[in-house]
Amino acid sequence: MELRDKVAIVTGGASGIGRSIAERFAAEGARGLVVADLDLAGAEAVARPIGALAVRCDVGHEADIQALVAAARARFGPVDIYVSNAGILGREGGFELEDPLWDAMWRIHGMAHVWAARAVVPEMAARGAGAFVVTASAAGLLNIVESAPYGVTKHAAVAFAEWLRIAWGRRGVQVACLCPQAVRTAMVAGDGGSAGQDGVLPPERVADEVVKVLASGEFLVLPHPEVLQYLQFKAQNYDRWLGGMQKMHARHMAGG
């Protein structure tokens, strides 16, 4: 999908990947842009220079997403592209982590995509055109050793994006799934941990890849191309891949 003259919503748009995507969409000639974030001041700081609309939105609540889409329609008209990008960083740990953290991850990394799709996909299909981008993570394809809630809920994001492509892809709705490793944002510290083994990319590089995939119509957006190789290895020899991940987990637990 070309971006010129399109109306787009970007959640998690106050910083990092969301900010870079919004700025790149503006540079590509989008007619209407909505920068949504829980941090309204941050969203306004991004929106103001690019002539976008800033909206406060907590994607952990469906009512907020419905209000966000209504605001976009009222200002610019029907939504052509929805980038469901907001995310939160999980703490290290596994099943011992408290239920409220797991619940927040499920809502923001899982249900937020479901609620957004409810709000915009049927209208896109009725027009026979539209694009829906789910920001997942390489952790959604490969898992991550540091945080069970993050890895599990990012798997859910990938699965929902796959289902959306399967169910709606032949009805004019382009669905793409963004799966980067470490990106230089507030959510990534230092060398990026296990996700930083192939380098920590600037968010502008990620935005470049999103634009390329929207133009090509492909499903996976892989700013780190190595992820595809890892995914292929995982599929070819699941047990060996799990063994490698066990070693990575052991090194992490030992402070390596």
Secondary structure, 3 states (H helix, E strand, C coil): CCCCCCEEEEECCCCHHHHHHHHHHHHCCCCEEEEEECCHHHHHHHHHHHCCEEEECCCCCHHHHHHHHHHHHHHHCCCCEEEECCCCCCCCECCCCCHHHHHHHHHHHHHHHHHHHHHHHHHHHHHCCEEEEEECCHHHHHCCCCEHHHHHHHHHHHHHHHHHHHHHHHHCEEEEEECCCCECCCCCCCCCHHHHCCCCECHHHHHHHHHHHHHHCCCEECCCCHHHHHHHHHHHCHHHHHHHHHHHHHHHHCCC
